[in-house]
Amino acid sequence: MDKFKKDREKGQALIESVFFFPFVIAVLIAMLFEARWFLIHQKLLQEVREGAFLYSSGHFTASFVSQRLQQNAIHGFPRLDPQYLSIYVGHSRATASWIFDLDEVRLRYKTLEESCTIKHAPSYYDIRELLPL
């Protein structure tokens, strides 16, 4: 009698594991997608801040900053597909931006969007003027 009871318990454990493992695999896949989303979000945030600092310094043009951001997005980790990447570098479109001289950098990748608005740095001097020729 005990032999049949052990066989039934083994069968019950097998059936329970059949329902449990797909659930565990689904949770692991969801965690991987969430981690990828987080990495892309962090990359966009880092790139938009770098672009805002570069452009607001006044030493780099909007096209140079845009190209640099696109190169960093394509070659860094995680690699972003340039087909879905949209970059705006320029003067802020906000109402008060003309008063406070605000610059804005916006990156959009698929459904994720990050932007950074920063005050344009005043140009104190050009280093070339200080150097003797």
N, C-alpha and C positions, 0 to 999 in steps of 0.2 A: 504494500500500500504506500509506503513512504517513497518508493521509487517513482510512482506516478505523480505524486505531489511535487517532487523536485523537478520533474520534467515540465509540469504545468507552470511552475514559478519561472523557469528559464524562458518558456514561451511568452509569458506575461512581460518579462523584462525586455525581451526582443521587440514586442509590439509597442511598449512604452517608448523605447529608444527610437523607433521608426517615426514617431510623432515629435519627439524632442529634438533630434538632430536637424531637421529642416528649419525649425524655429531658431536654433543657435546659428546656423549658417546665414539665415536672413538677418539676424541681429549683427553679425560680423560684417556682412556686406553693407548694411546701413551705416555702421561705424566707419567703414572705409570711405563711403561717399561723403559723410559729414567731415571727415578729416581732410579730404581733398577740397571741399568747399571752404573750410577754414584756412587752408594754405593759400588758396587763390585769393581769398579775401585779404589776408595779411599781405600778400604780394602786391595787390592793388593799393592797399593803404600805404605801404612803404614807397612804391613808385610815385604815387600822387604827391606825397610829401617831398620827395626828392625833386620832382619836377617843379613844385611850387617854390622851393628854396632857390633852385637854379634860375628860374624865370624872374622871380622877384628881385634877384640881385642886380638885374639890369645888365649883366655881362653877357647874357646868352639870348638869342632870338627865340621866338616861339617855335619856329620850324626846327631849330637845332634841338630844343628841349623835347619836342614831339618825337623826333627821330630817335633820340636817346632813350626815351621811355619805351618806344616800340621795340628797339633792339634789346633792352633789358627784359621786356616781357617775353620776347620770343626765345631768348637764349638762357634765361634763368631757370630756376626750379620753383614751382612746376611750370613747364612750358605752356604758354598760352597761344592758342591759334589766332594768328593775326586777322583772319577772316571775321572773327567775332569781336575784335578789339576796336574801340572807338576812343579817340583822344582829343580833348579840347585844351588848348593852352592859350591864354589871352587875358584881356581885361575882364573883370567880373561883370556879369549882367545884372547884378543886384541894384536896387534903387540908390543906395548910399555909396555905391562903388566909385562914382565920379567925384564925390566929395572927399572920400578917404583914400582914393587912388589904390583900389584893391585889385589884385591879380587872382585868377582862378585857374586851377588845373583840374580837369575831370577825366576820369578813366571809366569806361564801361566795358564789361566783358560779359556777354550773354545777358543774364538778368542782374548781375551784380554791378553796382555803381559806387564809386568813391569820388569825393571831391575835396579840395583843399583851397580855401580862400585865405590870402595873406596880403598884408600891406606891402606895396612896392617900396623897396629900399631907396632912400635918396642917394643920388650919385654925388659922392663927396669929391672925388677927383679921379682922374685917369692916371694910372701908374706910369704910362708912357710920358706924361708931362713932367714927371719928377726925375726921370732918368736923363742924365746929360747925353747929348748926341755926339 
